[in-house]
Amino acid sequence: MLCHICHNASIGLCQMCWKAYCRQHGDELCSACKERIAARSAPRRGDVGVHMLGHETGEHRPIPVGPQQTFSPSLDGLVKVLGVGQRANVGGTTIVLLSLELYAYGFVLNYLVGSTTSDTTDTASGRFPRFPQFQDVVTDDLGNRYAGSHGSGGGSAGYWRSQRGYSPAPATGAKSLRIMIDTVQWMAGPGPAGASSVEKGPWGFTIDLDF
């Protein structure tokens, strides 16, 4: 296998794009991906600044995540946070895509979900508010699809936050991500039997990656 940059003998695979690199053009990440990360780390309006622990001392040790594996965020590998703030409303359900967290080996989307429909904001048993469940489909402008899984979440009657992680990181050359959500289930309890109502979308968002 040859280095994808200079075509000399390779010593490993880049943990971001999974292409081969030689001793001159890689160390965990290939030089092309390192340049891409550095370019995206430059400040831009709407970005939230982050301090990447260990970069100043050389202690940065990102955890590799292979293609199509679910991704859990950590301080290691954090590149930047992009404020999105896009809002989509269908029926009585509003979804706001708050932000994108970009990591060396994946990314995280943060949502705020709210309802103005009385049967979803009322509590099911007088004690616990109904909560939303949904599955999003994330693709880029190159046709790649990203595997995702539900992370943390919480809220109160009618207003909930949801965090979802994806892998791998956006592909080299991708200029945008497209997120589609077909339905939102408002749940009165766990499991399929807990669904109290279903709101049909779709809700759609587009994130510009050219930053």
Secondary structure, DSSP 8 states (H G I E B T S, - for coil): -B-TTT-SB--EE-TTT--EE-SSSBSSSBHHHHHHHHHHTS--TTEE----TTTTTT--------TT------STTEEEEEEEEEEEEETTEEEEEEEEEEETTEEEEEEEEEE--HHHHSBSSSSSB-EEEEEEEEEETTS-EEEEEEEEEEEETTEEEEEEEEES---TT--EEEEEEEEEEEESSSSGGGEEEEEEEEEEEEEE---
